[in-house]
Each structure stands twice: as structure tokens, then as C-alpha cells.
């Protein structure tokens, strides 16, 4: 039984058919078009901001933030700009390995660690609690020198990680069982917000103390990685041996300080399926929320909906799309597989291209309309939406 995500077969079809950027009969008419040049530009922007010798771990979890993990990993590997990849769960790492990705891969939340999988797929799990470490040792009482791990310290995010009082005992167990620690890290809770800078510095101080305690027992110094996307931009003094670049890679710089230097890598586009000519008093969609107020209206139907990640909160004018050089509102309720837009007087026709986000409709704008963050907009894009890499 494959350990891959349910969407893996979708992705393989997409990867097979999208290399030539040709039209494939029978595919979803909605596409997420990914710019390789923009991706390389963003990685280069980070690289130029880093000190010599500081490595980049590219966070490619959650299907590459919705953009497609395998193809993006391949682009990153070929670029030479990335030394590590970071995923959330073991099956994400296995998926990358099974598709030929050879960069080192760290898993942030491996749960109970299956040493056989870690060694077979050359994946580096995170160790983050005494209980998890004990389970690893109990399941594998023999020498564990083949596995390499990262140790996480909870410096104030209070999500995963060891606390100071647990670190020395953990370090001794790792040493006694020949487990090599290749990295030690923490996660900053509020690196984009200047009002929380004091807390960020406190987190780093806590991490540094924990690192000293750990290395004192281990007798060697693994590489450290603290900074996330916003941290890379705002706290250059804490770059250490490696940083973890996430959302900025995909074009959204979380702190906003360097947003003008990053490029969005993705555009979500679709096409008009049908145009209905309606009259005043007619209604559109479920529960008749889309009411026609003008004497005559042309309402276009687009083939995507909340099953594709187009949030239902975009209903009834809360979001706009871009077609034929104009911004036009969403009309009525977003359906599972379709939405409606008002194209009255625009001479639109079936097959006309429509931008849901990209150069003219920003992801930030959509996130605000849904009262969420850009991360959710990206990662919500459904598996059936074709990813095309140009």
C-alpha cells in the first residue's frame, strides 16, 4: 500500500502532461500556472540576503504550499540555491524520494519514528519530546548510528520541542545510542511583528541556552536553524548555519519589509463555461442569493468552486476576478464546482480566460476577503486543479 497522499496520482498526471504546456483534453479547465523564473528569483533574493556559508532549507510541506511539491523540489535541486528541504510529515518526504529528489529532507513532525523508513528513504526526523525519544529507543534497541535527526527546542511557540529541564537527559540518550544530531532548531512565534521583537529575542536567548546544554553533553555542535521567512528578513544576526525559507519562496514576504523584492510564483486561471442572459428579478445560484438588480445582465459561469479551494466566503461580491482587462465581482453563492461573475456589456464568450489570482488579483486581497492569511489561500487549492510549470 502506497504511503503517498491521495493527490499523488493527480500530480503524476499533471506532471506528465504539463511539461510541454500543451492543452490536454479532459483535464480540469482551471489551472494553477507556476513561474519557474519567479521561484528562482525569490530563492536568489533570499540567497543574496544571507551571509556566506548559511544554508537554505526550503519548506515544501503541504504539497509545496499548494503549488506542487515534486516539481518545485526538482527545480530547487537543479538551481543549486537550496541545500535542504523541509516537510511536515514522513509521507511527504517519502513522496519526494520516490520521485527522485535527492536533497536532504527534514521531517518536522514524524510522530513515532520508524527507523526502517528513515534509513531506507534517507530522511531526517525531528526528535521533540522525551516520550518520542524513548519510543524510538525502545523500538530500536540496537545501534542507531545510521539515522540522523534534528532536535527541536520549544523556545516559546509552545507547539513542539524539548524544554530546558529535558535537554540534558535527551542528549545523553542520543549519545548513548549513537544517534547523530545534524541540526537543532526552534520556531519563532511572531517574527513578522515589530511589537513582539522583545519576545523574539527572548526566544533566541532560550534556544541558545538550550543549544549549549545539548552540545555540552553531545560533545559536538550540530548546525542551528531558527529563522523562518520573516525572520530571515528581519533578524540577520540570527542566521546561524541554516535558515528555513517558506512563504517568501512562493512570493509572499510575511513581514512586508521586502515584499517589493519578491515575485508571486502562481496564477490561478480558468475559462468561461457558459454565459446566461438574465433580467431584473432573476436569481443566480443556491438559495437565490445572487439577485439581478439591473434591467439586463450577462452572468458567466466559471468551472471552479470551494472544492477547488475557492472559498465560499468569496460569495456575493466579496471577491473579484479579472477578465478582459476588468475586475468583475463574484455573483451569488460559490458552489462546490462553479462560481458566477457579472460580465454585462463586456462582449465575453465561452472559453475566455479569467484570472482568479495573479498579477491583477492578489492573494493578499483574497485572504482579506476570507478573513484569513495568504497561506490558507495557497494550500486550499484542490488536487484536481492542474498545476502547469512554465
C-alpha positions in Angstrom: 0.0 0.0 0.0 1.5 3.3 -1.0 2.1 5.9 1.7 1.6 8.8 -0.6 -1.1 11.4 -0.4 -4.4 10.8 -2.1 -3.5 13.5 -4.7 -0.3 11.9 -5.8 -1.9 10.2 -8.8 -3.3 13.6 -9.8 0.1 15.1 -9.6 1.7 12.4 -11.7 -0.9 13.0 -14.5 -0.3 16.8 -14.2 3.5 16.4 -14.3 3.3 14.1 -17.3 1.0 16.4 -19.3 2.3 19.9 -18.3 5.9 19.8 -19.5 5.0 21.0 -22.9 2.4 23.4 -21.6 0.0 22.0 -24.3 -3.8 21.7 -23.8 -4.7 18.2 -22.6 -8.3 17.1 -23.4 -10.2 16.1 -20.3 -8.2 18.0 -17.7 -9.7 20.5 -15.3 -10.2 23.8 -17.2 -8.8 25.6 -14.1 -5.0 25.8 -13.8 -2.5 27.0 -11.3 0.3 28.3 -13.5 3.7 28.3 -11.7 6.5 30.5 -12.9 9.9 28.8 -12.6 11.6 32.2 -13.2 9.8 33.8 -10.3 10.6 30.8 -8.0 14.3 31.1 -8.9 14.2 34.9 -8.4 12.7 34.5 -4.9 15.3 31.9 -3.9 18.1 34.2 -5.2 16.7 37.1 -3.3 17.0 35.1 -0.1 20.4 33.8 -1.0 21.6 37.4 -1.6 20.3 38.4 1.8 22.2 35.6 3.6 25.8 35.5 4.9 28.3 33.3 3.1 28.0 29.8 4.3 24.4 30.0 5.6 22.3 27.2 4.1 18.7 27.4 2.9 16.1 24.8 3.9 13.2 25.3 1.6 9.9 24.4 3.2 7.9 22.4 0.7 5.4 20.8 3.1 1.6 20.7 2.3 2.2 19.9 -1.4 4.6 22.8 -1.7 2.2 25.2 -0.1 -0.4 24.1 -2.7 2.0 24.7 -5.7 3.1 21.1 -6.2 6.0 19.6 -4.2 7.8 17.3 -6.5 8.2 19.7 -9.5 9.2 22.6 -7.2 11.7 20.4 -5.4 13.2 19.4 -8.7 13.5 23.0 -9.8 15.1 23.9 -6.4 17.5 21.0 -6.6 18.6 21.8 -10.1 19.1 25.5 -9.2 21.8 24.8 -6.6 20.2 27.5 -4.4 18.8 25.2 -1.8 20.7 22.7 0.5 17.8 21.2 2.4 14.1 20.5 2.0 11.6 20.6 4.9 8.3 18.7 5.1 5.8 18.3 7.9 5.1 14.5 7.8 7.0 11.4 6.8 4.8 10.5 3.8 5.6 13.9 2.3 9.3 13.0 2.4 8.8 9.6 1.0 6.8 11.0 -1.9 9.8 13.3 -2.8 12.2 10.4 -2.6 10.0 8.1 -4.7 10.0 10.8 -7.4 13.8 11.0 -7.4 14.5 14.0 -5.2 18.0 13.6 -3.5 18.4 16.8 -1.4 18.5 16.2 2.4 14.9 16.2 3.8 14.0 17.1 7.4 10.6 16.0 8.8 9.1 18.4 11.3 6.5 16.1 12.9 7.4 12.4 12.3 5.4 11.1 15.3 6.6 7.7 16.3 9.8 7.3 14.3 10.0 4.2 12.0 13.8 3.8 11.8 13.5 1.5 8.8 11.7 4.1 6.8 14.1 6.8 7.9 17.1 4.8 6.8 15.5 3.4 3.6 14.5 6.8 2.3 17.3 8.8 3.9 15.0 11.1 5.8 16.0 13.1 8.8 13.2 13.1 11.5 12.8 15.7 14.3 13.0 14.5 17.9 11.0 16.8 20.1 9.8 15.1 23.3 11.2 12.7 25.9 8.4 10.3 25.2 9.0 10.2 21.5 12.8 9.7 22.0 12.1 6.8 24.5 9.8 5.2 21.9 12.5 5.4 19.3 15.0 3.7 21.6 12.5 1.0 22.8 11.6 0.1 19.2 15.2 0.1 18.1 17.4 -1.2 21.0 20.3 -1.9 18.6 22.9 0.6 17.4 21.1 3.6 15.7 24.1 5.2 14.1 22.5 5.0 10.7 19.8 7.6 11.5 20.4 11.3 11.6 18.0 13.6 13.5 17.2 17.2 14.2 16.3 18.2 17.8 13.7 20.8 18.4 13.6 23.1 21.3 10.4 24.8 22.4 11.5 28.4 23.0 8.1 29.9 23.3 5.9 28.8 20.4 4.6 26.0 22.6 3.9 23.7 19.8 6.6 21.0 19.7 10.0 20.8 21.4 12.1 20.0 24.4 12.3 22.3 27.4 15.5 23.2 29.3 14.9 20.7 32.0 14.6 17.8 29.5 17.5 18.6 27.2 20.5 17.0 29.1 18.8 13.7 29.6 17.7 13.6 26.0 21.2 14.5 24.8 22.6 11.6 26.9 20.2 9.1 25.4 21.0 10.3 21.9 24.7 10.0 22.7 24.4 6.6 24.3 22.6 5.1 21.3 24.8 6.6 18.7 22.1 8.8 17.2 23.7 11.6 15.2 22.2 15.0 15.7 22.7 17.0 12.5 20.5 20.0 13.3 19.0 21.8 16.3 16.2 24.3 15.8 13.2 26.2 17.2 10.3 28.1 15.7 9.7 31.8 16.2 6.2 32.7 17.2 6.0 36.2 16.0 8.9 37.2 13.8 7.0 39.4 11.3 5.6 41.8 14.1 8.0 44.5 15.4 5.8 44.9 18.5 6.8 41.4 19.5 10.5 41.7 18.9 11.4 41.5 22.6 9.7 38.1 22.7 11.6 37.0 19.6 14.9 37.9 21.2 13.8 36.1 24.4 13.1 33.0 22.3 16.5 33.1 20.7 18.2 33.5 24.1 16.2 30.5 25.4 17.2 28.5 22.3 20.9 29.4 22.6 21.0 28.3 26.3 19.3 25.0 25.3 21.7 24.5 22.5 24.7 25.0 24.9 23.2 22.4 27.2 22.7 19.9 24.4 26.1 20.3 22.8 27.9 20.1 26.2 26.6 16.6 26.5 26.9 15.6 22.8 30.5 16.8 22.6 29.9 18.3 19.1 28.0 21.2 17.6 25.2 20.4 15.1 24.0 23.2 12.8 21.4 25.6 14.1 18.3 26.9 12.3 15.9 29.4 13.8 14.8 31.9 11.2 11.6 31.4 9.1 10.7 33.6 6.2 10.1 36.8 8.1 13.0 36.1 10.4 15.4 35.9 7.5 14.4 39.4 6.5 14.2 41.0 10.0 16.9 39.2 12.1 20.1 38.8 10.1 22.1 38.4 13.3 20.4 35.0 13.9 21.1 33.4 10.6 23.5 30.9 12.1 24.3 27.8 9.9 20.9 27.5 8.2 17.5 29.2 7.7 14.1 27.9 6.8 12.5 29.8 3.9 8.8 29.2 3.4 6.2 31.6 2.2 8.6 34.1 0.8 9.7 31.4 -1.7 6.2 31.4 -3.1 6.1 35.2 -3.4 4.6 36.5 -0.1 7.1 38.0 2.2 5.4 37.7 5.6 6.9 40.8 7.3 6.2 43.0 4.3 9.6 44.7 4.7 11.0 43.3 1.4 7.8 42.4 -0.4 8.8 44.5 -3.4 11.8 42.2 -3.9 9.7 39.1 -4.2 7.5 37.9 -7.1 4.4 35.8 -6.8 5.1 32.4 -8.5 1.5 31.3 -9.1 -1.5 32.5 -11.1 -4.9 30.7 -10.7 -6.7 30.9 -14.0 -9.8 29.4 -15.6 -12.2 29.9 -18.5 -15.8 30.8 -19.0 -18.1 27.7 -19.4 -21.4 29.5 -20.2 -23.0 32.9 -20.3 -26.6 33.4 -19.2 -28.6 36.5 -20.1 -30.8 37.3 -17.2 -33.4 40.0 -16.3 -34.1 42.1 -13.3 -35.5 39.9 -10.5 -33.8 36.7 -11.7 -31.6 35.0 -9.2 -28.3 33.1 -9.5 -27.1 30.0 -7.6 -28.1 28.3 -4.4 -30.6 29.8 -2.1 -31.1 32.6 -4.6 -28.5 34.9 -3.1 -27.4 36.3 -6.4 -30.2 38.8 -7.2 -30.2 40.7 -10.5 -30.8 44.4 -9.8 -30.2 45.8 -13.3 -32.6 45.5 -16.2 -30.5 43.0 -18.1 -27.4 41.1 -17.0 -24.9 38.7 -18.5 -23.7 36.2 -15.9 -20.8 34.0 -16.8 -20.3 30.5 -15.2 -16.7 29.5 -14.2 -15.7 25.9 -13.6 -14.3 26.0 -10.1 -15.7 26.3 -6.6 -15.0 25.6 -3.0 -13.9 22.0 -3.8 -11.0 23.6 -5.7 -10.1 26.0 -2.8 -12.1 29.0 -4.0 -13.5 29.9 -0.6 -17.3 30.2 -0.1 -16.7 33.5 1.7 -15.9 35.0 -1.7 -19.7 34.8 -2.5 -21.9 37.8 -3.3 -19.4 40.4 -4.3 -16.8 39.7 -1.6 -14.2 38.9 -4.2 -13.4 39.9 -7.8 -11.9 38.2 -10.7 -10.1 39.7 -13.7 -11.4 39.2 -17.3 -10.7 41.1 -20.5 -8.9 43.9 -18.6 -11.5 44.5 -16.0 -12.2 43.5 -12.4 -15.7 42.0 -12.0 -17.5 40.7 -8.9 -18.5 37.2 -8.0 -22.3 36.9 -8.0 -24.3 34.7 -5.8 -23.0 31.8 -3.6 -19.8 30.0 -4.6 -20.8 26.4 -5.4 -18.8 23.3 -4.9 -17.6 23.2 -8.5 -18.7 26.5 -10.1 -19.0 30.3 -9.5 -20.8 33.1 -11.3 -19.4 36.5 -12.3 -21.1 39.6 -13.8 -19.7 40.3 -17.4 -22.6 42.5 -18.5 -21.6 44.5 -21.6 -18.1 43.1 -21.9 -18.6 41.0 -25.0 -17.3 37.9 -23.3 -17.6 34.5 -24.9 -17.3 30.9 -23.8 -13.6 30.0 -23.4 -12.4 33.5 -22.4 -9.6 33.3 -19.8 -10.3 34.5 -16.3 -7.8 35.2 -13.5 -8.8 34.3 -10.0 -5.5 35.5 -8.6 -2.2 36.5 -10.1 -0.9 39.8 -11.5 -4.2 41.6 -11.2 -6.0 40.0 -8.2 -3.6 39.4 -5.4 -3.6 36.5 -2.9 -3.4 39.1 -0.1 -6.7 40.6 -1.4 -8.4 37.2 -1.4 -7.1 36.4 2.1 -8.6 39.7 3.4 -11.9 38.9 1.8 -12.0 35.5 3.5 -10.6 36.9 6.8 -7.7 34.6 6.7 -4.0 34.6 5.7 -2.3 34.0 2.3 -1.0 30.6 3.4 -4.6 29.3 3.6 -5.4 30.6 0.1 -2.4 28.8 -1.4 -2.8 25.5 0.5 -6.5 25.3 -0.1 -6.2 24.9 -3.9 -7.6 21.5 -4.7 -5.8 18.4 -6.0 -7.9 18.3 -9.2 -6.7 21.8 -10.3 -4.0 21.2 -12.9 -0.5 22.6 -12.0 1.4 23.9 -15.0 5.0 24.9 -14.8 6.4 27.5 -17.2 
